[in-house]
Amino acid sequence: MQPDEALARLRALGFGEGDARTLFAHFDDAERRGKAGHGYTRIEWLATLPDLDPSASPVLELERPGFERWDGRGALGYLTLAAICDHLVARRPEPARVVVARRCFPTGMLGHWVRRLADVGLVALLTATSPPRLPHPDGGPPLVGTNPLAIGIPSAQGAPIVADVSMGKTTYGDVIAGQASAEDLVPFGGEQAHKAFALALGLQLLVESVAGEDYGAFLVAVDPEHGPTDFRGRAGDVRLPGDR
């Protein structure tokens, strides 16, 4: 699928121009980074969702000093996280803010969102839950989502450093894209898979405790006192997380 076709298909699904371009920006970023499971294939997947509501929009339902709670209200999680990022850029944390989003799914490539914040000088940590995908390392039915964790850090030498790690050996997006099989949806780590399962479980319960069980996201954004980091200068020419 070419970029023009991808954007046209989003419009055809009923999304307004602004939302269509927001979604396209995420899918196109994923394509350019080689993350096909979060790229254009997701547009066709969106068309299969029985409760897709292109007219829905998220709302900031609670705001306190250092804290926000958002409700997706039927909007795609991509659009909820985009609205959250826009709000954080417009009203920067002083110096930190915890943001909780409920009814926030799907959220896509989490590195895309923390990169947006790191590009404007904010340090960001983001996790989000999904339907159960990963079984216990000892076997059995899926118990937890792949529950990725993304961290974005501004860099003094160009692009930010972005770590974005799923707790699965593969991602559900890779299965959708035909790049992996459903049997690969297990905690990563082989004999040490209990560590990935523990992280997935801990992140899931963290999000559920503040956003409820209907999938959500947990974000911490900080206007750093020290930074941006000079780690790229120390690391030399090695490829760092988030580099293309």
C-alpha positions in Angstrom: 0.0 0.0 0.0 1.3 3.4 -0.9 1.0 6.5 1.4 -1.6 8.2 -0.7 -3.7 5.0 -0.7 -3.3 4.6 3.0 -4.6 8.1 3.8 -7.4 7.7 1.3 -8.5 4.4 3.0 -8.6 6.2 6.4 -10.9 8.8 5.0 -13.0 6.1 3.4 -13.5 4.6 6.9 -15.2 7.8 7.9 -12.5 9.6 9.8 -12.4 13.4 9.5 -9.4 15.0 7.8 -7.6 15.8 11.1 -8.0 12.3 12.6 -7.2 10.6 9.3 -3.9 12.5 9.1 -3.1 11.8 12.8 -3.6 8.1 12.2 -1.7 8.2 9.0 1.3 9.8 10.7 1.5 6.9 13.2 1.1 4.2 10.5 3.5 5.9 8.1 6.1 6.3 10.9 5.8 2.6 11.7 6.3 1.7 8.0 9.4 3.9 7.7 10.9 2.3 10.8 10.3 -1.2 9.5 7.5 -2.0 11.9 5.0 -3.3 9.4 2.9 -4.8 12.1 2.0 -1.3 13.3 2.0 0.2 9.8 -0.5 0.2 6.9 -1.7 -3.3 7.6 -3.4 -1.9 10.6 -5.7 0.2 8.4 -7.3 -3.0 7.0 -7.5 -4.4 10.5 -9.3 -1.3 11.7 -12.0 -2.0 9.1 -12.7 -5.3 10.8 -13.4 -3.8 14.3 -17.1 -4.2 15.0 -17.3 -1.1 17.3 -15.2 1.3 15.2 -16.6 4.8 15.6 -14.8 7.3 13.4 -16.8 10.2 14.9 -15.7 9.5 18.5 -13.3 11.8 20.3 -11.5 11.5 23.7 -12.0 13.9 26.6 -9.9 15.1 29.5 -12.3 14.2 32.3 -10.2 15.1 35.4 -7.3 17.5 35.9 -5.4 18.1 39.1 -1.9 19.5 39.7 0.5 16.9 38.3 -2.3 14.5 37.2 -4.8 14.0 34.3 -7.3 11.3 33.5 -8.6 10.9 30.0 -11.5 8.9 28.7 -11.3 7.6 25.1 -15.1 7.5 24.8 -15.0 5.1 21.9 -12.2 6.8 20.1 -9.2 4.7 18.9 -6.4 4.7 21.4 -4.1 6.2 18.7 -6.3 9.4 18.8 -6.5 9.4 22.6 -2.7 9.3 22.9 -2.4 12.0 20.2 -4.7 14.3 22.1 -2.7 13.7 25.3 0.6 14.5 23.6 -0.9 17.6 22.1 -2.1 18.7 25.5 1.3 18.0 27.1 3.1 20.0 24.5 0.7 22.9 24.8 0.8 22.8 28.6 4.1 21.4 29.7 4.5 19.6 33.0 5.8 21.7 35.9 7.9 19.7 36.3 6.1 16.3 36.0 2.7 15.0 35.2 1.1 11.5 35.5 -1.5 10.9 32.8 -4.0 8.0 32.9 -6.2 7.1 29.9 -9.1 4.7 30.2 -10.9 3.0 27.4 -7.8 3.6 25.4 -7.2 0.9 22.7 -5.5 0.2 20.3 -2.4 2.4 21.1 0.0 1.1 18.4 3.7 1.7 18.4 4.2 3.4 21.8 7.6 4.7 20.7 5.8 7.0 18.3 4.2 8.9 21.2 7.1 9.2 23.6 9.2 10.3 20.6 6.8 13.2 20.0 7.3 14.3 23.6 11.1 13.8 23.6 11.3 15.9 20.4 10.1 18.9 22.4 12.4 18.2 25.3 10.2 16.1 27.6 11.3 12.8 29.2 8.4 10.3 28.8 7.5 6.8 30.0 4.5 5.1 28.6 2.8 1.7 28.9 -0.5 0.4 27.7 -2.6 -2.8 28.0 -4.1 -5.0 25.4 -6.3 -8.2 25.2 -4.6 -11.2 26.8 -2.0 -12.5 24.3 0.7 -14.1 26.5 0.4 -17.3 28.5 2.3 -18.1 31.6 5.8 -19.5 30.8 4.6 -22.9 32.2 1.8 -22.9 29.6 -2.0 -22.5 29.7 -4.3 -19.9 28.2 -3.2 -16.3 27.5 -3.3 -14.3 30.8 -1.7 -10.9 30.0 -1.2 -8.5 27.1 2.1 -7.9 25.4 2.0 -4.7 27.4 4.9 -2.7 25.9 7.0 -0.2 27.7 8.4 2.9 25.9 10.8 5.5 27.2 11.7 8.6 25.3 14.8 10.7 26.2 15.8 14.0 24.5 19.4 13.8 23.1 22.0 16.5 22.8 23.1 14.9 19.5 20.2 14.8 17.2 17.2 12.4 17.5 16.0 11.3 20.9 16.8 7.9 22.3 13.6 5.8 22.3 13.4 2.4 23.9 10.1 0.6 23.0 9.9 -3.0 24.1 7.0 -5.5 24.0 7.0 -8.2 26.6 6.3 -10.8 23.9 8.7 -12.8 21.8 6.7 -11.2 18.9 4.0 -8.7 18.7 0.3 -9.2 17.7 1.0 -6.7 14.9 3.6 -9.0 13.5 1.0 -11.8 13.5 -1.5 -9.5 11.7 1.2 -8.6 9.1 2.1 -12.3 8.5 5.6 -11.9 9.9 5.1 -14.2 12.8 2.8 -17.0 13.9 0.4 -17.0 16.8 2.6 -19.6 18.5 5.2 -17.0 18.9 3.0 -14.9 21.2 4.8 -16.0 24.4 6.9 -14.0 26.9 10.3 -13.3 25.4 13.5 -14.7 27.1 13.4 -18.4 26.6 14.5 -20.0 29.9 14.2 -16.5 31.4 10.7 -15.9 30.1 9.4 -15.6 33.7 11.0 -12.1 33.8 9.1 -10.8 30.7 5.9 -12.4 32.1 6.5 -10.7 35.5 7.0 -7.3 33.7 3.9 -7.8 31.6 1.8 -8.7 34.6 3.2 -5.8 36.7 2.5 -3.3 33.9 -1.0 -4.7 33.3 -2.0 -4.5 37.0 -0.5 -1.0 37.2 -2.7 0.3 34.4 -5.8 -1.6 35.6 -5.4 -0.1 39.1 -5.6 3.4 37.7 -7.6 3.1 34.5 -9.8 0.0 35.0 -9.9 -3.3 33.2 -11.2 -2.0 29.9 -7.7 -1.4 28.5 -5.8 1.8 29.2 -2.6 3.6 29.2 -0.3 5.1 31.8 2.1 7.9 31.0 4.6 9.9 33.0 6.0 13.1 31.4 8.8 15.2 33.0 10.4 18.4 32.0 13.9 17.3 33.0 16.2 19.4 35.2 19.3 17.6 33.8 19.5 17.1 30.1 19.3 16.5 27.2 21.5 13.4 27.5 24.9 13.3 25.8 24.8 9.5 25.7 25.1 9.4 21.9 28.5 11.1 22.2 29.6 8.5 24.7 28.3 5.6 22.7 30.1 6.4 19.4 28.8 4.9 16.2 26.7 2.1 17.6 23.0 2.0 16.8 20.9 3.0 19.8 17.2 2.2 20.5 14.8 4.2 18.4 17.3 4.8 15.5 16.2 3.9 12.0 
